[in-house]
Structures are given as C-alpha cells and as structure tokens.
Amino acid sequence: MEIETNNRGSPDGGHSRSISSSSMSHDSALPTTTPLHSDDLDDDDNTDETIIPSPSRSKSTDGRSNRIKSTTKPFPTAATSVDRFKHGIRYISDGFIRKISKQNNVSRIHTLNLNNLRDKKIRYIENLQTLINLENLDLSNNLIEKIDGLKTLKKLKYLSLGNNFISTIINLEELSRLENLDLHQNQIHSIPIWFGKKLISLKILNLANNQISSFDQITRLRTLYELRELHLQGNPIEQNEHYRLLIISYVPSLQRLDGIIISEDERKQAKEQ
C-alpha cells in the first residue's frame, strides 16, 4: 500500500500523512479516468464560494515492510486549508453529469468519477437521484462536509468520500448493497450504532486518518460478517500497544488490517485478550 504526504496544515504547523485508498477487488474498483480540465466542464457552473478552513488531520503511522501494496492509484495530494480559498464550488447538475459521463441516458450510467475537478471542487452531494443503476461513485478529493443525497442509489457497491471534510457518518442506511466504503482522511470521531446493522454487504472499509479514539466505536463493526479488510491507521486508537490484537478480537471476520494480512498467531493472541 502506498503512503503519500498530505499537505493540509495542522495547528502546530506540521504536516499530516495521507493513506491511499484501500485495495479493492477488480469488480468493485473504479476505472481510471482522465483528469478533468475546467474548459471541459459546463459554463453554467462558475459560481465561486468562500470556504471556511477545516481543522487539521491526524498523523498516520510509518509504512510497514510487509504491507500489501494497493492495486489502486493513490489520490492526488490534498490541498491545505489556505488552498481551499482558491477553489470555486462545482455544483452537480444533470447537465454536468451528462457531460462528464458522456451519456445522455443517465439510467445507463454505472460509474461516475468526480474526484479530480482541479480548479473547482464539489461541496454538496446533490442531483444524483436519477442515477438508479449507479454502482461506483467516487467523490474523493473535494470539499464535502456532509454525506447526503445518496439514498436513492440502491445499487451502489463502491463509494469513495476520502479526503474531504466529513465529521459524521450519516445517510448511508439505505445502501445495503455497498461493498466498499472509503472515508479515509476526514474528521470522523465515531461510528454510528446502525452502521453494523445496515451496511450488511460491506467487505472493505477505509477509515484511515480520522479521529477515532475509542475502541467502543470498533465494536459496532462486529456484526459486519462480510467485512474482510479494515483500515484504521492514522487514528488515535492506533497508539494503543495492543491495537491490532484488540481490533482483531472485536472484528473476527477480518482478513487484513491496515493492509497487513492477519496471521493465525495474531488470531490466537487476540482470543486471549
């Protein structure tokens, strides 16, 4: 797994490290797309808006030699809080979706990649209700603060909201077919109680570089019986000396934690915790 430097500023003037998106199976990963230029987008989306800077990110751990290398490309380096003022807001409209997807019949769209809009960034998730057959949605590397507007996407299997400014996991309860959820590099402190009861198909969860500090939050993942891969590096709970063993004991279905295969010896030790 590749680790890349994140340039978002922290209160003490330091820099955080960003963890790349989790490894995905070939049937759930988004296809690589060419970065969008502002000249390629609609002219009716030119409204700019001043953005309030976000708090800092937490630091990730050093790379491990036996880490499984991700099959996906790392996301671009995140903008600093100061750089956020340089970006205008890109609004998601029906015409914008048709332009990017090059598909006039939106019901035929299965993959939508909005993760690299260069000079303008998305802040609001909106106008996606007509994408009834959408399976893969990438909204990473934007300015999103609230998860919303996804309830009608019943067929969604892959959702990336990594490298945004999200503090609360909400409005995902209807996505029962979701298999891969990427929320790395946000400001998330907690996992909602409903999470393990509603997202029953989840296989890969990336919560790296957030603010989760309590193992009580991890116990809410216990009922995700299909969960095979979990990323939590860069959260405060990683500082606990028994971090890996505790996570393994709380979520026994896992095969990989932070990109590292869970060994039989670790499983035995975790049972003794």
Backbone as CSV, one residue per row, in Angstrom:
resi,resn,N_x,N_y,N_z,CA_x,CA_y,CA_z,C_x,C_y,C_z
1,MET,0.854,-1.198,0.000,0.000,0.000,0.000,0.875,1.228,0.000
2,GLU,0.546,2.174,-0.865,1.375,3.352,-0.973,0.907,4.418,-0.019
3,ILE,1.833,5.140,0.585,1.519,6.230,1.505,2.017,7.519,0.890
4,GLU,1.180,8.536,0.861,1.607,9.780,0.273,1.447,10.923,1.250
5,THR,2.251,11.934,1.120,2.246,13.061,2.041,1.040,13.931,1.776
6,ASN,0.382,14.339,2.853,-0.771,15.222,2.753,-0.362,16.590,3.271
7,ASN,-0.623,17.637,2.483,-0.138,18.972,2.841,-1.125,19.815,3.615
8,ARG,-2.216,19.188,4.088,-3.116,20.011,4.893,-2.428,20.467,6.142
9,GLY,-2.606,21.718,6.486,-1.901,22.256,7.643,-2.476,21.754,8.934
10,SER,-1.643,21.621,9.958,-2.093,21.269,11.293,-1.838,22.443,12.209
11,PRO,-2.506,22.490,13.369,-2.378,23.637,14.263,-0.950,23.938,14.666
12,ASP,-0.083,22.919,14.759,1.283,23.180,15.204,2.232,23.434,14.051
13,GLY,1.667,23.622,12.852,2.497,23.963,11.709,3.069,22.763,11.024
14,GLY,2.751,21.532,11.523,3.284,20.317,10.925,2.430,19.875,9.764
15,HIS,2.794,18.727,9.251,2.028,18.176,8.152,1.589,16.781,8.513
16,SER,0.417,16.359,7.979,-0.093,15.030,8.216,0.269,14.149,7.053
17,ARG,0.059,12.864,7.214,0.300,11.914,6.140,-1.011,11.290,5.734
18,SER,-1.203,11.083,4.443,-2.453,10.539,3.934,-2.262,9.114,3.487
19,ILE,-3.225,8.281,3.790,-3.162,6.889,3.404,-3.987,6.691,2.147
20,SER,-3.434,6.011,1.164,-4.140,5.807,-0.088,-5.347,4.925,0.116
21,SER,-6.241,4.945,-0.870,-7.472,4.187,-0.790,-7.186,2.715,-0.655
22,SER,-8.088,2.021,0.027,-7.880,0.615,0.297,-7.931,-0.209,-0.962
23,SER,-7.280,-1.407,-0.889,-7.269,-2.315,-2.023,-8.681,-2.767,-2.297
24,MET,-9.040,-2.801,-3.585,-10.373,-3.206,-3.959,-10.290,-4.346,-4.946
25,SER,-11.312,-5.180,-4.948,-11.360,-6.232,-5.935,-11.642,-5.634,-7.293
26,HIS,-11.289,-6.358,-8.384,-11.417,-5.802,-9.718,-12.855,-5.493,-10.087
27,ASP,-13.800,-6.188,-9.491,-15.188,-5.945,-9.861,-15.780,-4.769,-9.110
28,SER,-15.053,-4.158,-8.166,-15.596,-3.004,-7.448,-14.787,-1.743,-7.658
29,ALA,-13.580,-1.854,-8.181,-12.727,-0.679,-8.337,-13.188,0.175,-9.491
30,LEU,-13.040,1.486,-9.353,-13.402,2.398,-10.420,-12.364,2.366,-11.518
31,PRO,-12.781,2.466,-12.781,-11.796,2.535,-13.859,-11.076,3.855,-13.831
32,THR,-9.825,3.865,-14.284,-9.042,5.087,-14.310,-9.624,6.043,-15.341
33,THR,-9.757,7.302,-14.970,-10.283,8.293,-15.892,-9.304,9.431,-16.038
34,THR,-9.417,10.134,-17.149,-8.542,11.270,-17.408,-8.967,12.449,-16.562
35,PRO,-8.045,13.140,-15.848,-8.405,14.297,-15.024,-9.149,15.334,-15.838
36,LEU,-10.150,15.953,-15.223,-10.983,16.923,-15.913,-10.353,18.300,-15.886
37,HIS,-10.451,19.024,-16.990,-9.998,20.396,-17.060,-11.213,21.306,-16.970
38,SER,-11.015,22.481,-16.445,-12.134,23.408,-16.275,-12.758,23.756,-17.614
39,ASP,-11.978,23.761,-18.694,-12.512,24.107,-20.003,-13.451,23.041,-20.534
40,ASP,-13.360,21.807,-19.972,-14.186,20.722,-20.448,-15.556,20.704,-19.798
41,LEU,-15.767,21.527,-18.763,-16.987,21.484,-17.991,-17.957,22.564,-18.435
42,ASP,-19.203,22.436,-17.961,-20.243,23.383,-18.341,-19.934,24.788,-17.861
43,ASP,-20.340,25.771,-18.625,-20.093,27.165,-18.268,-21.071,27.671,-17.227
44,ASP,-22.143,26.892,-16.974,-23.149,27.370,-16.025,-22.811,27.011,-14.590
45,ASP,-21.628,26.420,-14.367,-21.213,26.032,-13.018,-20.080,26.897,-12.517
46,ASN,-20.125,28.203,-12.780,-18.989,29.067,-12.498,-19.095,29.830,-11.191
47,THR,-20.101,29.535,-10.387,-20.274,30.257,-9.137,-19.218,29.845,-8.131
48,ASP,-18.482,30.820,-7.575,-17.473,30.556,-6.552,-18.054,30.836,-5.182
49,GLU,-17.478,30.232,-4.166,-17.962,30.416,-2.810,-16.791,30.355,-1.848
50,THR,-16.778,31.250,-0.864,-15.710,31.250,0.133,-15.883,30.069,1.062
51,ILE,-14.790,29.378,1.340,-14.834,28.184,2.172,-14.120,28.440,3.492
52,ILE,-14.732,27.965,4.585,-14.101,28.084,5.901,-13.072,26.992,6.059
53,PRO,-11.857,27.323,6.488,-10.814,26.299,6.642,-11.238,25.196,7.597
54,SER,-10.687,24.017,7.363,-11.007,22.858,8.188,-9.936,22.634,9.245
55,PRO,-10.306,21.961,10.341,-9.288,21.564,11.324,-8.283,20.618,10.706
56,SER,-7.210,20.358,11.437,-6.124,19.548,10.906,-6.486,18.082,10.881
57,ARG,-5.626,17.295,10.183,-5.765,15.851,10.129,-4.839,15.198,11.153
58,SER,-5.153,13.973,11.513,-4.251,13.236,12.384,-3.149,12.594,11.572
59,LYS,-2.050,12.231,12.241,-0.910,11.653,11.553,-1.085,10.149,11.405
60,SER,-0.541,9.612,10.317,-0.571,8.188,10.089,0.730,7.575,10.556
61,THR,0.755,6.273,10.598,1.961,5.595,11.027,2.914,5.394,9.874
62,ASP,4.169,5.003,10.215,5.156,4.733,9.185,4.767,3.491,8.410
63,GLY,5.227,3.398,7.150,4.908,2.248,6.321,5.567,1.003,6.865
64,ARG,4.940,-0.135,6.688,5.482,-1.402,7.145,5.983,-2.182,5.945
65,SER,7.085,-2.901,6.141,7.721,-3.600,5.041,6.853,-4.704,4.468
66,ASN,5.987,-5.304,5.283,5.159,-6.390,4.792,3.746,-5.944,4.469
67,ARG,3.586,-4.667,4.236,2.264,-4.135,3.897,1.867,-4.583,2.496
68,ILE,0.612,-4.902,2.304,0.125,-5.307,0.996,-0.001,-4.066,0.124
69,LYS,0.624,-4.078,-1.034,0.590,-2.923,-1.918,-0.775,-2.797,-2.574
70,SER,-1.355,-1.616,-2.539,-2.666,-1.390,-3.112,-2.624,-1.505,-4.621
71,THR,-3.689,-2.040,-5.185,-3.787,-2.149,-6.636,-4.363,-0.896,-7.261
72,THR,-4.776,0.058,-6.436,-5.332,1.287,-6.963,-4.319,2.409,-6.886
73,LYS,-4.488,3.397,-7.748,-3.582,4.535,-7.745,-3.897,5.457,-6.578
74,PRO,-2.906,6.064,-5.942,-3.160,6.968,-4.820,-3.857,8.224,-5.297
75,PHE,-4.663,8.821,-4.421,-5.332,10.058,-4.767,-4.340,11.211,-4.771
76,PRO,-4.638,12.290,-5.504,-3.752,13.452,-5.506,-3.579,14.017,-4.107
77,THR,-2.464,14.696,-3.884,-2.186,15.298,-2.585,-3.267,16.297,-2.217
78,ALA,-3.741,16.240,-0.972,-4.821,17.110,-0.528,-4.355,18.556,-0.446
79,ALA,-5.300,19.467,-0.649,-5.000,20.885,-0.550,-4.894,21.301,0.909
80,THR,-4.119,22.318,1.182,-4.046,22.862,2.532,-5.291,23.688,2.796
81,SER,-5.492,24.052,4.073,-6.645,24.880,4.418,-6.610,26.203,3.671
82,VAL,-5.420,26.749,3.494,-5.293,28.015,2.767,-5.679,27.840,1.311
83,ASP,-5.260,26.717,0.713,-5.568,26.467,-0.682,-7.053,26.335,-0.943
84,ARG,-7.823,26.000,0.078,-9.265,25.839,-0.111,-9.907,27.131,-0.593
85,PHE,-9.322,28.274,-0.211,-9.880,29.545,-0.642,-9.705,29.760,-2.141
86,LYS,-8.793,29.023,-2.733,-8.512,29.201,-4.153,-9.500,28.457,-5.037
87,HIS,-10.270,27.535,-4.439,-11.175,26.720,-5.222,-12.585,27.294,-5.228
88,GLY,-13.173,27.345,-6.422,-14.584,27.657,-6.527,-15.382,26.399,-6.262
89,ILE,-16.706,26.525,-6.229,-17.574,25.392,-5.964,-18.126,24.858,-7.281
90,ARG,-18.012,23.560,-7.467,-18.585,22.898,-8.621,-19.891,22.246,-8.190
91,TYR,-21.005,22.682,-8.754,-22.308,22.130,-8.416,-22.640,20.968,-9.340
92,ILE,-23.206,19.912,-8.769,-23.584,18.750,-9.554,-24.969,18.990,-10.151
93,SER,-25.034,19.110,-11.456,-26.304,19.294,-12.156,-26.499,18.145,-13.135
94,ASP,-27.704,18.024,-13.651,-27.997,16.969,-14.617,-27.113,17.113,-15.851
95,GLY,-26.953,18.356,-16.318,-26.109,18.604,-17.483,-24.654,18.285,-17.220
96,PHE,-24.197,18.574,-15.994,-22.819,18.293,-15.605,-22.559,16.786,-15.604
97,ILE,-23.516,16.023,-15.102,-23.386,14.562,-15.072,-23.322,13.996,-16.488
98,ARG,-24.191,14.497,-17.357,-24.210,14.019,-18.742,-22.894,14.350,-19.453
99,LYS,-22.367,15.516,-19.159,-21.131,15.950,-19.812,-19.956,15.061,-19.401
100,ILE,-19.831,14.805,-18.102,-18.711,14.015,-17.605,-18.821,12.550,-18.023
101,SER,-20.027,12.014,-17.935,-20.223,10.601,-18.254,-20.306,10.348,-19.760
102,LYS,-20.533,11.429,-20.521,-20.732,11.313,-21.972,-21.866,10.343,-22.284
103,GLN,-22.889,10.447,-21.456,-24.039,9.559,-21.584,-25.312,10.377,-21.373
104,ASN,-26.137,10.479,-22.423,-27.366,11.252,-22.324,-28.427,10.532,-21.506
105,ASN,-28.439,9.219,-21.570,-29.385,8.433,-20.787,-28.739,8.093,-19.453
106,VAL,-29.058,8.858,-18.431,-28.374,8.710,-17.144,-28.665,7.379,-16.471
107,SER,-29.742,6.709,-16.865,-30.051,5.414,-16.277,-29.055,4.345,-16.711
108,ARG,-28.237,4.653,-17.720,-27.222,3.713,-18.197,-25.857,3.929,-17.530
109,ILE,-25.770,4.930,-16.694,-24.503,5.235,-16.031,-24.289,4.277,-14.858
110,HIS,-23.181,3.546,-14.883,-22.856,2.618,-13.812,-21.687,3.118,-12.955
111,THR,-20.857,3.976,-13.544,-19.691,4.516,-12.839,-19.616,6.019,-13.038
112,LEU,-19.414,6.739,-11.945,-19.278,8.196,-12.012,-18.086,8.611,-11.166
113,ASN,-17.121,9.237,-11.811,-15.882,9.625,-11.141,-15.784,11.149,-11.087
114,LEU,-15.915,11.705,-9.890,-15.874,13.158,-9.689,-14.763,13.531,-8.714
115,ASN,-13.643,12.833,-8.798,-12.617,13.004,-7.768,-11.472,13.923,-8.146
116,ASN,-11.487,14.501,-9.335,-10.357,15.354,-9.705,-10.828,16.476,-10.617
117,LEU,-11.424,17.495,-10.019,-12.012,18.584,-10.797,-11.129,19.826,-10.847
118,ARG,-9.893,19.688,-10.367,-8.884,20.739,-10.464,-9.300,22.052,-9.817
119,ASP,-9.645,23.078,-10.614,-9.825,24.428,-10.069,-11.110,24.587,-9.269
120,LYS,-12.091,23.680,-9.467,-13.346,23.761,-8.715,-13.612,22.429,-8.044
121,LYS,-14.180,22.503,-6.839,-14.415,21.309,-6.045,-15.888,21.205,-5.659
122,ILE,-16.328,19.973,-5.435,-17.709,19.723,-5.033,-17.842,19.850,-3.521
123,ARG,-18.844,20.582,-3.105,-19.115,20.712,-1.672,-20.424,20.031,-1.283
124,TYR,-21.366,19.973,-2.202,-22.680,19.411,-1.904,-22.957,18.196,-2.784
125,ILE,-23.416,17.115,-2.174,-23.827,15.925,-2.926,-25.295,16.108,-3.279
126,GLU,-25.568,16.288,-4.550,-26.939,16.610,-4.957,-27.206,16.129,-6.383
127,ASN,-28.510,16.036,-6.716,-28.982,15.733,-8.074,-28.454,14.410,-8.618
128,LEU,-28.349,13.407,-7.739,-27.918,12.082,-8.176,-29.072,11.077,-8.193
129,GLN,-30.270,11.530,-7.868,-31.398,10.619,-7.691,-31.815,9.885,-8.957
130,THR,-31.460,10.416,-10.128,-31.833,9.762,-11.379,-30.861,8.656,-11.779
131,LEU,-29.751,8.528,-11.062,-28.742,7.518,-11.394,-29.094,6.194,-10.727
132,ILE,-30.200,5.624,-11.125,-30.769,4.476,-10.427,-29.943,3.201,-10.600
133,ASN,-29.073,3.161,-11.600,-28.250,1.976,-11.838,-26.779,2.202,-11.503
134,LEU,-26.490,3.274,-10.802,-25.110,3.596,-10.453,-24.556,2.578,-9.454
135,GLU,-23.365,2.037,-9.742,-22.722,1.069,-8.872,-21.433,1.594,-8.253
136,ASN,-20.749,2.505,-8.929,-19.469,3.029,-8.453,-19.495,4.553,-8.463
137,LEU,-19.232,5.157,-7.321,-19.245,6.614,-7.209,-18.013,7.084,-6.446
138,ASP,-17.235,7.941,-7.087,-16.023,8.483,-6.465,-16.160,9.990,-6.311
139,LEU,-16.261,10.433,-5.058,-16.361,11.855,-4.722,-15.198,12.283,-3.835
140,SER,-14.105,11.563,-3.926,-12.943,11.880,-3.094,-12.259,13.156,-3.566
141,ASN,-11.433,13.722,-2.697,-10.652,14.928,-3.003,-11.515,16.130,-3.341
142,ASN,-12.554,16.340,-2.544,-13.416,17.500,-2.734,-13.536,18.285,-1.427
143,LEU,-14.601,19.052,-1.285,-14.800,19.893,-0.096,-16.067,19.507,0.654
144,ILE,-16.462,18.260,0.535,-17.724,17.789,1.097,-17.656,17.730,2.627
145,GLU,-18.658,18.308,3.275,-18.723,18.317,4.732,-19.847,17.426,5.262
146,LYS,-20.837,17.116,4.418,-21.985,16.326,4.861,-22.320,15.256,3.836
147,ILE,-22.540,14.037,4.316,-22.984,12.951,3.442,-24.488,13.088,3.250
148,ASP,-24.908,13.215,2.014,-26.320,13.435,1.728,-26.586,13.074,0.270
149,GLY,-27.859,12.946,-0.086,-28.242,12.782,-1.480,-27.917,11.436,-2.096
150,LEU,-27.754,10.394,-1.277,-27.362,9.084,-1.803,-28.424,8.001,-1.580
151,LYS,-29.494,8.324,-0.926,-30.471,7.320,-0.509,-31.114,6.568,-1.657
152,THR,-31.213,7.174,-2.818,-31.867,6.524,-3.960,-30.926,5.634,-4.752
153,LEU,-29.650,5.628,-4.408,-28.666,4.844,-5.155,-28.604,3.429,-4.587
154,LYS,-29.670,2.689,-4.755,-29.838,1.383,-4.121,-28.850,0.332,-4.615
155,LYS,-28.284,0.524,-5.821,-27.384,-0.469,-6.393,-25.906,-0.138,-6.156
156,LEU,-25.652,0.890,-5.405,-24.274,1.329,-5.189,-23.462,0.266,-4.454
157,LYS,-22.294,-0.079,-5.032,-21.394,-1.059,-4.432,-20.096,-0.431,-3.924
158,TYR,-19.664,0.613,-4.617,-18.416,1.283,-4.234,-18.665,2.771,-4.049
159,LEU,-18.276,3.299,-2.909,-18.429,4.726,-2.626,-17.156,5.246,-1.987
160,SER,-16.561,6.255,-2.618,-15.378,6.895,-2.048,-15.680,8.351,-1.728
161,LEU,-15.513,8.681,-0.459,-15.633,10.054,0.022,-14.356,10.438,0.751
162,GLY,-13.263,9.796,0.383,-11.988,10.057,1.017,-11.466,11.449,0.745
163,ASN,-10.671,11.948,1.689,-10.029,13.258,1.544,-11.043,14.384,1.344
164,ASN,-12.004,14.431,2.262,-12.969,15.510,2.299,-12.955,16.119,3.705
165,PHE,-14.063,16.688,4.139,-14.134,17.369,5.435,-15.356,16.885,6.226
166,ILE,-15.579,15.581,6.164,-16.744,14.949,6.790,-16.444,14.631,8.256
167,SER,-17.355,14.983,9.139,-17.160,14.722,10.564,-18.131,13.674,11.107
168,THR,-19.220,13.414,10.385,-20.239,12.488,10.868,-20.674,11.537,9.756
169,ILE,-20.781,10.262,10.080,-21.277,9.271,9.116,-22.795,9.216,9.225
170,ILE,-23.467,9.736,8.213,-24.932,9.759,8.198,-25.437,9.451,6.785
171,ASN,-26.726,9.138,6.712,-27.443,8.999,5.430,-26.882,7.922,4.509
172,LEU,-26.374,6.849,5.113,-25.922,5.707,4.315,-26.751,4.456,4.621
173,GLU,-27.745,4.591,5.444,-28.516,3.442,5.926,-29.194,2.650,4.819
174,GLU,-29.536,3.318,3.706,-30.274,2.659,2.628,-29.375,1.893,1.665
175,LEU,-28.070,2.017,1.816,-27.137,1.421,0.847,-26.727,0.012,1.277
176,SER,-27.676,-0.881,1.301,-27.443,-2.236,1.803,-26.567,-3.079,0.882
177,ARG,-26.376,-2.650,-0.368,-25.535,-3.402,-1.305,-24.088,-2.902,-1.325
178,LEU,-23.809,-1.892,-0.541,-22.473,-1.308,-0.533,-21.430,-2.319,-0.063
179,GLU,-20.382,-2.513,-0.864,-19.328,-3.474,-0.552,-18.019,-2.808,-0.165
180,ASN,-17.788,-1.618,-0.668,-16.505,-0.941,-0.436,-16.782,0.527,-0.107
181,LEU,-16.440,0.930,1.105,-16.666,2.304,1.554,-15.347,2.929,1.976
182,ASP,-15.002,4.022,1.313,-13.744,4.716,1.591,-14.037,6.087,2.184
183,LEU,-13.672,6.253,3.455,-13.864,7.526,4.165,-12.545,8.010,4.755
184,HIS,-11.433,7.610,4.161,-10.134,7.992,4.703,-9.928,9.505,4.619
185,GLN,-9.090,10.020,5.496,-8.698,11.429,5.506,-9.894,12.370,5.631
186,ASN,-10.665,12.154,6.696,-11.749,13.069,7.031,-11.593,13.485,8.492
187,GLN,-12.693,13.820,9.163,-12.650,14.279,10.553,-13.626,13.483,11.411
188,ILE,-13.732,12.200,11.135,-14.719,11.328,11.766,-14.241,10.864,13.143
189,HIS,-15.090,11.060,14.146,-14.761,10.673,15.520,-15.459,9.386,15.946
190,SER,-16.585,9.075,15.318,-17.393,7.956,15.796,-18.035,7.188,14.646
191,ILE,-18.428,5.950,14.962,-19.148,5.088,14.031,-20.569,4.941,14.572
192,PRO,-21.576,5.251,13.779,-22.953,5.206,14.298,-23.392,3.789,14.667
193,ILE,-24.328,3.686,15.588,-24.815,2.397,16.071,-25.418,1.573,14.944
194,TRP,-26.096,2.216,14.002,-26.769,1.498,12.917,-25.798,0.928,11.887
195,PHE,-24.556,1.361,11.895,-23.601,1.041,10.838,-23.487,-0.467,10.599
196,GLY,-23.293,-1.226,11.651,-23.121,-2.673,11.511,-24.400,-3.430,11.246
197,LYS,-25.523,-2.752,11.348,-26.816,-3.398,11.127,-27.368,-3.134,9.735
198,LYS,-26.940,-2.039,9.117,-27.498,-1.634,7.828,-26.587,-1.955,6.647
199,LEU,-25.296,-1.780,6.809,-24.373,-1.988,5.689,-23.898,-3.438,5.685
200,ILE,-24.827,-4.338,5.515,-24.580,-5.763,5.722,-23.717,-6.406,4.638
201,SER,-23.538,-5.744,3.501,-22.743,-6.314,2.411,-21.307,-5.799,2.401
202,LEU,-20.961,-4.962,3.360,-19.667,-4.291,3.351,-18.514,-5.290,3.508
203,LYS,-17.538,-5.188,2.591,-16.368,-6.063,2.610,-15.083,-5.295,2.910
204,ILE,-15.037,-4.041,2.462,-13.840,-3.213,2.661,-14.265,-1.866,3.254
205,LEU,-13.623,-1.481,4.337,-13.914,-0.199,4.984,-12.610,0.523,5.262
206,ASN,-12.497,1.732,4.753,-11.299,2.544,4.954,-11.651,3.773,5.781
207,LEU,-11.184,3.780,7.027,-11.381,4.919,7.939,-10.035,5.491,8.376
208,ALA,-9.011,5.254,7.576,-7.669,5.730,7.915,-7.625,7.249,8.020
209,ASN,-6.744,7.737,8.880,-6.526,9.178,9.054,-7.796,9.936,9.406
210,ASN,-8.464,9.459,10.442,-9.588,10.173,11.013,-9.294,10.431,12.487
211,GLN,-10.318,10.596,13.299,-10.123,10.962,14.708,-10.753,9.967,15.673
212,ILE,-10.808,8.706,15.295,-11.415,7.681,16.148,-10.463,7.336,17.295
213,SER,-10.922,7.518,18.514,-10.053,7.346,19.684,-10.542,6.291,20.661
214,SER,-11.747,5.747,20.426,-12.321,4.776,21.360,-12.554,3.432,20.682
215,PHE,-12.156,2.357,21.346,-12.386,1.016,20.817,-13.863,0.639,20.890
216,ASP,-14.641,1.373,21.674,-16.078,1.138,21.719,-16.701,1.344,20.344
217,GLN,-16.118,2.259,19.576,-16.626,2.510,18.231,-16.405,1.291,17.331
218,ILE,-15.304,0.600,17.524,-14.962,-0.546,16.681,-15.897,-1.719,16.943
219,THR,-16.408,-1.853,18.143,-17.319,-2.958,18.460,-18.590,-2.888,17.610
220,ARG,-18.891,-1.735,17.065,-20.078,-1.581,16.225,-19.904,-2.196,14.840
221,LEU,-18.694,-2.663,14.560,-18.433,-3.329,13.284,-18.529,-4.849,13.417
222,ARG,-18.739,-5.336,14.614,-18.714,-6.779,14.873,-19.740,-7.539,14.039
223,THR,-20.880,-6.927,13.775,-21.956,-7.612,13.047,-21.820,-7.494,11.527
224,LEU,-20.730,-6.916,11.058,-20.468,-6.885,9.613,-19.737,-8.182,9.253
225,TYR,-20.499,-9.229,9.055,-19.923,-10.563,8.898,-19.182,-10.749,7.576
226,GLU,-19.418,-9.870,6.612,-18.729,-9.949,5.322,-17.469,-9.080,5.285
227,LEU,-17.231,-8.300,6.321,-16.092,-7.380,6.333,-14.774,-8.151,6.361
228,ARG,-13.950,-7.921,5.355,-12.676,-8.631,5.230,-11.462,-7.716,5.388
229,GLU,-11.627,-6.453,5.088,-10.482,-5.538,5.116,-10.873,-4.225,5.798
230,LEU,-10.055,-3.813,6.762,-10.325,-2.600,7.530,-9.052,-1.777,7.637
231,HIS,-9.186,-0.473,7.399,-8.060,0.457,7.512,-8.375,1.483,8.593
232,LEU,-7.533,1.514,9.622,-7.710,2.459,10.731,-6.423,3.196,11.063
233,GLN,-5.373,2.992,10.265,-4.107,3.658,10.552,-4.284,5.171,10.524
234,GLY,-3.558,5.853,11.392,-3.665,7.305,11.448,-4.752,7.810,12.371
235,ASN,-5.441,6.897,13.089,-6.416,7.289,14.103,-5.760,7.221,15.487
236,PRO,-6.242,7.981,16.462,-5.643,7.951,17.805,-5.595,6.562,18.430
237,ILE,-6.567,5.689,18.138,-6.574,4.368,18.765,-5.368,3.527,18.353
238,GLU,-4.709,3.888,17.277,-3.549,3.130,16.819,-2.389,3.217,17.802
239,GLN,-2.417,4.214,18.680,-1.335,4.397,19.641,-1.366,3.366,20.763
240,ASN,-2.483,2.652,20.906,-2.575,1.613,21.933,-1.642,0.458,21.583
241,GLU,-0.874,-0.022,22.540,0.126,-1.055,22.274,-0.501,-2.379,21.836
242,HIS,-1.767,-2.596,22.171,-2.461,-3.821,21.771,-3.461,-3.555,20.651
243,TYR,-3.223,-2.503,19.921,-4.145,-2.043,18.875,-4.589,-3.166,17.944
244,ARG,-3.643,-3.848,17.297,-4.005,-4.869,16.316,-4.785,-6.024,16.948
245,LEU,-4.332,-6.481,18.083,-4.987,-7.617,18.730,-6.415,-7.272,19.155
246,LEU,-6.600,-6.059,19.626,-7.941,-5.635,20.039,-8.881,-5.542,18.850
247,ILE,-8.406,-4.967,17.753,-9.246,-4.854,16.560,-9.620,-6.240,16.042
248,ILE,-8.652,-7.141,16.016,-8.896,-8.499,15.531,-9.920,-9.216,16.406
249,SER,-9.836,-8.997,17.703,-10.788,-9.648,18.612,-12.189,-9.069,18.470
250,TYR,-12.294,-7.776,18.189,-13.600,-7.135,18.039,-14.252,-7.455,16.700
251,VAL,-13.436,-7.624,15.655,-13.975,-7.872,14.304,-13.334,-9.153,13.762
252,PRO,-13.778,-10.321,14.200,-13.130,-11.588,13.844,-13.216,-11.970,12.373
253,SER,-14.088,-11.334,11.612,-14.226,-11.658,10.188,-13.082,-11.098,9.340
254,LEU,-12.278,-10.201,9.909,-11.221,-9.534,9.134,-10.143,-10.502,8.666
255,GLN,-9.662,-10.241,7.450,-8.514,-10.956,6.901,-7.294,-10.052,6.804
256,ARG,-7.537,-8.760,6.630,-6.455,-7.770,6.577,-6.802,-6.579,7.462
257,LEU,-5.798,-6.089,8.160,-5.941,-4.870,8.955,-4.831,-3.912,8.564
258,ASP,-5.201,-2.724,8.123,-4.241,-1.715,7.658,-3.343,-2.260,6.550
259,GLY,-3.919,-3.091,5.698,-3.183,-3.619,4.563,-2.307,-4.808,4.869
260,ILE,-2.255,-5.251,6.124,-1.414,-6.373,6.521,-2.289,-7.589,6.812
261,ILE,-1.928,-8.720,6.214,-2.673,-9.953,6.434,-2.610,-10.354,7.907
262,ILE,-3.745,-10.731,8.451,-3.818,-11.158,9.848,-3.341,-12.607,9.943
263,SER,-2.352,-12.843,10.758,-1.771,-14.179,10.887,-2.568,-15.024,11.884
264,GLU,-2.375,-16.351,11.804,-3.036,-17.250,12.748,-2.540,-17.004,14.172
265,ASP,-1.278,-16.647,14.283,-0.720,-16.360,15.599,-1.405,-15.146,16.221
266,GLU,-1.665,-14.133,15.397,-2.370,-12.944,15.901,-3.782,-13.306,16.350
267,ARG,-4.433,-14.182,15.605,-5.795,-14.587,15.976,-5.805,-15.298,17.332
268,LYS,-4.818,-16.137,17.542,-4.721,-16.844,18.818,-4.485,-15.881,19.961
269,GLN,-3.586,-14.903,19.737,-3.318,-13.921,20.785,-4.537,-13.047,21.045
270,ALA,-5.277,-12.740,19.981,-6.453,-11.895,20.132,-7.530,-12.577,20.982
271,LYS,-7.646,-13.892,20.883,-8.622,-14.637,21.662,-8.283,-14.614,23.154
272,GLU,-7.007,-14.405,23.437,-6.557,-14.386,24.821,-6.697,-13.014,25.465
273,GLN,-7.017,-11.999,24.662,-7.143,-10.644,25.185,-8.327,-10.529,26.138
